[in-house]
Amino acid sequence: ITECYPKHHQEIEADLTKVKTKVANINTAMNNLITREREITKKGEDVKKQIHTQSQLIINLVQQSERQLVQQVDTVVQQKIQLLTKQKEEAETVLKQLKGRE
């Protein structure tokens, strides 16, 4: 037994060293994968924030355009109503003058 033990012990130690090396390599690979996963997640969040920011800018521009268009419509409507009111007043004046001649 004393003769076989050192030989087997050496073989076991060599195999154990190989296993420890493989475990260390796998741990390194796992750490790299975890790091990459975090990077991908962060990049995804950054892209989402950019999309949200750009969307808000576009929404704000559309709302501003809407307000401007509504204001333009209101102005045009008011001008047309004023014109019609003036025409109506002129027509009433002419009508009064015509009735006065009867």
N, CA, C and O atoms as a DFTB+ gen file, in Angstrom:
408 C
 N C O
     1  1       0.836      -1.184       0.000
     2  2       0.000       0.000       0.000
     3  2       0.879       1.246       0.000
     4  3       0.597       2.210      -0.711
     5  1       1.929       1.224       0.785
     6  2       2.797       2.389       0.826
     7  2       3.493       2.624      -0.505
     8  3       3.884       3.750      -0.809
     9  1       3.647       1.593      -1.285
    10  2       4.270       1.761      -2.601
    11  2       3.254       2.298      -3.614
    12  3       3.612       3.125      -4.452
    13  1       2.020       1.856      -3.558
    14  2       0.979       2.261      -4.521
    15  2       0.422       3.638      -4.197
    16  3       0.049       4.388      -5.100
    17  1       0.365       3.976      -2.908
    18  2      -0.263       5.214      -2.499
    19  2       0.355       6.445      -3.158
    20  3      -0.388       7.262      -3.703
    21  1       1.666       6.615      -3.137
    22  2       2.239       7.828      -3.736
    23  2       1.923       7.946      -5.222
    24  3       1.679       9.045      -5.720
    25  1       1.925       6.824      -5.928
    26  2       1.648       6.846      -7.364
    27  2       0.194       7.250      -7.601
    28  3      -0.080       8.123      -8.424
    29  1      -0.735       6.620      -6.888
    30  2      -2.159       6.946      -7.055
    31  2      -2.453       8.367      -6.555
    32  3      -3.268       9.096      -7.120
    33  1      -1.765       8.722      -5.486
    34  2      -1.966      10.066      -4.946
    35  2      -1.542      11.117      -5.980
    36  3      -2.207      12.139      -6.150
    37  1      -0.449      10.856      -6.653
    38  2       0.038      11.768      -7.688
    39  2      -0.946      11.853      -8.853
    40  3      -1.206      12.942      -9.365
    41  1      -1.485      10.734      -9.265
    42  2      -2.454      10.708     -10.366
    43  2      -3.728      11.461      -9.966
    44  3      -4.295      12.221     -10.752
    45  1      -4.158      11.228      -8.722
    46  2      -5.361      11.904      -8.231
    47  2      -5.112      13.414      -8.143
    48  3      -5.969      14.209      -8.527
    49  1      -3.949      13.801      -7.642
    50  2      -3.594      15.221      -7.555
    51  2      -3.549      15.840      -8.958
    52  3      -4.009      16.967      -9.141
    53  1      -3.013      15.138      -9.931
    54  2      -2.948      15.647     -11.303
    55  2      -4.356      15.820     -11.864
    56  3      -4.674      16.841     -12.473
    57  1      -5.197      14.800     -11.648
    58  2      -6.589      14.897     -12.115
    59  2      -7.328      16.020     -11.389
    60  3      -8.104      16.757     -11.997
    61  1      -7.080      16.142     -10.084
    62  2      -7.727      17.195      -9.305
    63  2      -7.289      18.578      -9.797
    64  3      -8.108      19.496      -9.852
    65  1      -6.057      18.735     -10.144
    66  2      -5.553      19.997     -10.679
    67  2      -6.247      20.322     -11.997
    68  3      -6.617      21.470     -12.241
    69  1      -6.425      19.303     -12.854
    70  2      -7.129      19.509     -14.129
    71  2      -8.572      19.945     -13.878
    72  3      -9.082      20.848     -14.542
    73  1      -9.225      19.291     -12.911
    74  2     -10.614      19.639     -12.598
    75  2     -10.679      21.062     -12.044
    76  3     -11.559      21.835     -12.423
    77  1      -9.754      21.409     -11.150
    78  2      -9.732      22.763     -10.597
    79  2      -9.511      23.802     -11.700
    80  3     -10.116      24.873     -11.676
    81  1      -8.657      23.488     -12.648
    82  2      -8.420      24.396     -13.776
    83  2      -9.694      24.553     -14.603
    84  3     -10.055      25.664     -14.992
    85  1     -10.369      23.444     -14.869
    86  2     -11.621      23.504     -15.626
    87  2     -12.670      24.312     -14.877
    88  3     -13.384      25.111     -15.484
    89  1     -12.773      24.114     -13.554
    90  2     -13.733      24.864     -12.740
    91  2     -13.403      26.355     -12.802
    92  3     -14.296      27.189     -12.950
    93  1     -12.127      26.679     -12.689
    94  2     -11.720      28.088     -12.754
    95  2     -12.063      28.683     -14.116
    96  3     -12.546      29.813     -14.196
    97  1     -11.816      27.928     -15.189
    98  2     -12.139      28.400     -16.541
    99  2     -13.648      28.594     -16.718
   100  3     -14.089      29.566     -17.331
   101  1     -14.423      27.669     -16.178
   102  2     -15.882      27.780     -16.277
   103  2     -16.369      28.973     -15.457
   104  3     -17.257      29.703     -15.899
   105  1     -15.805      29.176     -14.277
   106  2     -16.180      30.346     -13.465
   107  2     -15.852      31.649     -14.196
   108  3     -16.637      32.597     -14.169
   109  1     -14.704      31.689     -14.840
   110  2     -14.332      32.874     -15.619
   111  2     -15.323      33.087     -16.757
   112  3     -15.775      34.207     -16.997
   113  1     -15.655      32.009     -17.451
   114  2     -16.625      32.102     -18.547
   115  2     -17.984      32.568     -18.031
   116  3     -18.640      33.395     -18.663
   117  1     -18.403      32.040     -16.888
   118  2     -19.685      32.442     -16.301
   119  2     -19.663      33.921     -15.927
   120  3     -20.630      34.641     -16.174
   121  1     -18.574      34.368     -15.338
   122  2     -18.459      35.782     -14.985
   123  2     -18.523      36.662     -16.231
   124  3     -19.156      37.719     -16.223
   125  1     -17.868      36.221     -17.296
   126  2     -17.918      36.961     -18.569
   127  2     -19.349      37.007     -19.113
   128  3     -19.794      38.039     -19.616
   129  1     -20.060      35.889     -19.009
   130  2     -21.451      35.845     -19.484
   131  2     -22.343      36.764     -18.652
   132  3     -23.207      37.458     -19.189
   133  1     -22.128      36.762     -17.350
   134  2     -22.920      37.629     -16.466
   135  2     -22.649      39.099     -16.788
   136  3     -23.570      39.914     -16.849
   137  1     -21.374      39.423     -16.991
   138  2     -21.012      40.792     -17.347
   139  2     -21.665      41.193     -18.667
   140  3     -22.210      42.290     -18.788
   141  1     -21.609      40.315     -19.639
   142  2     -22.206      40.600     -20.956
   143  2     -23.723      40.773     -20.832
   144  3     -24.316      41.645     -21.466
   145  1     -24.330      39.929     -20.010
   146  2     -25.778      40.025     -19.798
   147  2     -26.143      41.391     -19.203
   148  3     -27.125      42.006     -19.619
   149  1     -25.365      41.857     -18.248
   150  2     -25.606      43.167     -17.633
   151  2     -25.443      44.281     -18.671
   152  3     -26.233      45.224     -18.717
   153  1     -24.404      44.153     -19.501
   154  2     -24.175      45.155     -20.543
   155  2     -25.357      45.213     -21.514
   156  3     -25.812      46.294     -21.889
   157  1     -25.841      44.047     -21.911
   158  2     -26.966      43.980     -22.854
   159  2     -28.221      44.581     -22.214
   160  3     -28.954      45.335     -22.854
   161  1     -28.457      44.241     -20.961
   162  2     -29.622      44.776     -20.252
   163  2     -29.543      46.293     -20.157
   164  3     -30.529      46.985     -20.411
   165  1     -28.373      46.814     -19.790
   166  2     -28.190      48.264     -19.688
   167  2     -28.382      48.927     -21.034
   168  3     -29.035      49.967     -21.123
   169  1     -27.827      48.347     -22.084
   170  2     -27.977      48.905     -23.429
   171  2     -29.454      48.928     -23.825
   172  3     -29.926      49.900     -24.414
   173  1     -30.173      47.867     -23.503
   174  2     -31.604      47.820     -23.796
   175  2     -32.353      48.927     -23.080
   176  3     -33.219      49.572     -23.671
   177  1     -32.031      49.152     -21.820
   178  2     -32.676      50.218     -21.048
   179  2     -32.344      51.585     -21.642
   180  3     -33.210      52.455     -21.736
   181  1     -31.088      51.767     -22.040
   182  2     -30.686      53.039     -22.654
   183  2     -31.464      53.293     -23.948
   184  3     -31.917      54.410     -24.196
   185  1     -31.612      52.259     -24.763
   186  2     -32.351      52.395     -26.015
   187  2     -33.811      52.731     -25.730
   188  3     -34.398      53.572     -26.410
   189  1     -34.401      52.079     -24.727
   190  2     -35.791      52.379     -24.356
   191  2     -35.940      53.841     -23.938
   192  3     -36.904      54.504     -24.319
   193  1     -34.980      54.342     -23.152
   194  2     -35.025      55.740     -22.724
   195  2     -34.935      56.680     -23.924
   196  3     -35.647      57.682     -23.993
   197  1     -34.051      56.345     -24.868
   198  2     -33.918      57.175     -26.067
   199  2     -35.213      57.172     -26.869
   200  3     -35.651      58.216     -27.350
   201  1     -35.819      56.012     -27.011
   202  2     -37.094      55.909     -27.733
   203  2     -38.147      56.766     -27.036
   204  3     -38.879      57.508     -27.691
   205  1     -38.224      56.667     -25.719
   206  2     -39.213      57.443     -24.958
   207  2     -38.967      58.942     -25.136
   208  3     -39.906      59.705     -25.363
   209  1     -37.708      59.362     -25.032
   210  2     -37.369      60.777     -25.174
   211  2     -37.743      61.287     -26.561
   212  3     -38.352      62.348     -26.696
   213  1     -37.377      60.525     -27.593
   214  2     -37.698      60.935     -28.966
   215  2     -39.206      60.960     -29.191
   216  3     -39.723      61.853     -29.862
   217  1     -39.902      59.989     -28.636
   218  2     -41.362      59.942     -28.763
   219  2     -41.990      61.166     -28.112
   220  3     -42.910      61.763     -28.669
   221  1     -41.500      61.538     -26.945
   222  2     -42.034      62.716     -26.256
   223  2     -41.785      63.984     -27.070
   224  3     -42.646      64.862     -27.138
   225  1     -40.617      64.077     -27.680
   226  2     -40.324      65.240     -28.526
   227  2     -41.298      65.310     -29.696
   228  3     -41.831      66.375     -30.008
   229  1     -41.525      64.179     -30.333
   230  2     -42.445      64.135     -31.477
   231  2     -43.858      64.484     -31.024
   232  3     -44.554      65.250     -31.691
   233  1     -44.284      63.927     -29.896
   234  2     -45.619      64.219     -29.365
   235  2     -45.752      65.715     -29.077
   236  3     -46.770      66.325     -29.404
   237  1     -44.731      66.299     -28.469
   238  2     -44.765      67.732     -28.173
   239  2     -44.868      68.560     -29.449
   240  3     -45.615      69.536     -29.500
   241  1     -44.121      68.173     -30.475
   242  2     -44.183      68.888     -31.755
   243  2     -45.565      68.775     -32.381
   244  3     -46.095      69.756     -32.902
   245  1     -46.141      67.597     -32.333
   246  2     -47.476      67.396     -32.901
   247  2     -48.502      68.219     -32.124
   248  3     -49.384      68.834     -32.724
   249  1     -48.395      68.235     -30.808
   250  2     -49.327      69.023     -29.994
   251  2     -49.180      70.516     -30.281
   252  3     -50.171      71.243     -30.347
   253  1     -47.950      70.959     -30.449
   254  2     -47.707      72.369     -30.776
   255  2     -48.319      72.693     -32.140
   256  3     -48.961      73.732     -32.302
   257  1     -48.126      71.820     -33.107
   258  2     -48.718      72.019     -34.430
   259  2     -50.239      72.041     -34.340
   260  3     -50.895      72.849     -34.997
   261  1     -50.790      71.159     -33.531
   262  2     -52.247      71.130     -33.347
   263  2     -52.736      72.468     -32.808
   264  3     -53.712      73.024     -33.312
   265  1     -52.056      72.988     -31.780
   266  2     -52.460      74.266     -31.200
   267  2     -52.388      75.387     -32.240
   268  3     -53.282      76.229     -32.316
   269  1     -51.329      75.391     -33.030
   270  2     -51.182      76.422     -34.058
   271  2     -52.287      76.319     -35.105
   272  3     -52.853      77.331     -35.517
   273  1     -52.590      75.106     -35.531
   274  2     -53.640      74.910     -36.534
   275  2     -55.006      75.313     -35.985
   276  3     -55.797      75.949     -36.681
   277  1     -55.277      74.945     -34.748
   278  2     -56.553      75.311     -34.122
   279  2     -56.652      76.834     -34.023
   280  3     -57.704      77.417     -34.284
   281  1     -55.558      77.460     -33.646
   282  2     -55.550      78.924     -33.538
   283  2     -55.789      79.553     -34.915
   284  3     -56.528      80.531     -35.029
   285  1     -55.174      79.002     -35.946
   286  2     -55.390      79.516     -37.302
   287  2     -56.847      79.364     -37.718
   288  3     -57.434      80.276     -38.301
   289  1     -57.426      78.208     -37.415
   290  2     -58.833      77.980     -37.750
   291  2     -59.711      78.984     -37.003
   292  3     -60.622      79.574     -37.585
   293  1     -59.433      79.172     -35.721
   294  2     -60.201      80.134     -34.932
   295  2     -60.101      81.533     -35.538
   296  3     -61.104      82.241     -35.620
   297  1     -58.915      81.935     -35.959
   298  2     -58.712      83.250     -36.558
   299  2     -59.506      83.386     -37.855
   300  3     -60.182      84.390     -38.081
   301  1     -59.414      82.361     -38.704
   302  2     -60.147      82.394     -39.976
   303  2     -61.654      82.437     -39.721
   304  3     -62.367      83.208     -40.363
   305  1     -62.138      81.624     -38.801
   306  2     -63.572      81.608     -38.479
   307  2     -63.996      82.979     -37.972
   308  3     -65.028      83.499     -38.396
   309  1     -63.228      83.563     -37.085
   310  2     -63.564      84.878     -36.533
   311  2     -63.587      85.934     -37.638
   312  3     -64.481      86.780     -37.658
   313  1     -62.626      85.900     -38.549
   314  2     -62.596      86.863     -39.654
   315  2     -63.829      86.707     -40.543
   316  3     -64.441      87.697     -40.943
   317  1     -64.187      85.476     -40.845
   318  2     -65.352      85.223     -41.690
   319  2     -66.633      85.666     -41.003
   320  3     -67.523      86.224     -41.645
   321  1     -66.734      85.422     -39.698
   322  2     -67.918      85.839     -38.950
   323  2     -68.002      87.369     -38.936
   324  3     -69.086      87.929     -39.099
   325  1     -66.878      88.041     -38.743
   326  2     -66.867      89.499     -38.759
   327  2     -67.310      90.025     -40.126
   328  3     -68.082      90.980     -40.220
   329  1     -66.809      89.386     -41.176
   330  2     -67.197      89.793     -42.528
   331  2     -68.693      89.582     -42.739
   332  3     -69.374      90.456     -43.275
   333  1     -69.198      88.443     -42.326
   334  2     -70.626      88.167     -42.471
   335  2     -71.463      89.136     -41.639
   336  3     -72.517      89.584     -42.089
   337  1     -71.007      89.461     -40.441
   338  2     -71.716      90.411     -39.590
   339  2     -71.776      91.782     -40.273
   340  3     -72.818      92.438     -40.285
   341  1     -70.652      92.194     -40.833
   342  2     -70.608      93.482     -41.545
   343  2     -71.544      93.462     -42.751
   344  3     -72.277      94.421     -42.993
   345  1     -71.513      92.353     -43.511
   346  2     -72.394      92.236     -44.679
   347  2     -73.861      92.235     -44.245
   348  3     -74.716      92.821     -44.908
   349  1     -74.134      91.574     -43.130
   350  2     -75.510      91.529     -42.616
   351  2     -75.964      92.929     -42.207
   352  3     -77.093      93.324     -42.497
   353  1     -75.096      93.674     -41.540
   354  2     -75.429      95.038     -41.137
   355  2     -75.672      95.918     -42.355
   356  3     -76.596      96.732     -42.362
   357  1     -74.847      95.757     -43.384
   358  2     -75.018      96.540     -44.622
   359  2     -76.331      96.165     -45.293
   360  3     -77.050      97.027     -45.800
   361  1     -76.638      94.862     -45.291
   362  2     -77.890      94.433     -45.910
   363  2     -79.086      94.996     -45.143
   364  3     -80.072      95.405     -45.757
   365  1     -79.014      95.023     -43.820
   366  2     -80.093      95.580     -43.010
   367  2     -80.254      97.075     -43.280
   368  3     -81.371      97.591     -43.321
   369  1     -79.120      97.767     -43.465
   370  2     -79.173      99.203     -43.762
   371  2     -79.843      99.434     -45.100
   372  3     -80.697     100.312     -45.224
   373  1     -79.468      98.662     -46.097
   374  2     -80.074      98.782     -47.433
   375  2     -81.550      98.442     -47.349
   376  3     -82.379      99.113     -47.963
   377  1     -81.884      97.413     -46.600
   378  2     -83.274      96.997     -46.458
   379  2     -84.107      98.107     -45.798
   380  3     -85.238      98.359     -46.212
   381  1     -83.558      98.763     -44.785
   382  2     -84.249      99.862     -44.106
   383  2     -84.466     101.022     -45.089
   384  3     -85.525     101.649     -45.122
   385  1     -83.425     101.278     -45.883
   386  2     -83.534     102.388     -46.847
   387  2     -84.617     102.071     -47.889
   388  3     -85.377     102.953     -48.288
   389  1     -84.679     100.819     -48.320
   390  2     -85.671     100.444     -49.310
   391  2     -87.073     100.490     -48.711
   392  3     -88.027     100.888     -49.380
   393  1     -87.192     100.091     -47.476
   394  2     -88.506     100.122     -46.810
   395  2     -88.931     101.566     -46.587
   396  3     -90.119     101.883     -46.637
   397  1     -87.972     102.428     -46.342
   398  2     -88.268     103.835     -46.100
   399  2     -88.786     104.522     -47.355
   400  3     -89.486     105.529     -47.249
   401  1     -88.469     104.021     -48.522
   402  2     -88.899     104.622     -49.780
   403  2     -90.287     104.184     -50.171
   404  3     -90.894     104.772     -51.066
   405  1     -90.784     103.198     -49.540
   406  2     -92.101     102.689     -49.926
   407  2     -93.202     103.622     -49.620
   408  3     -94.363     103.317     -49.894
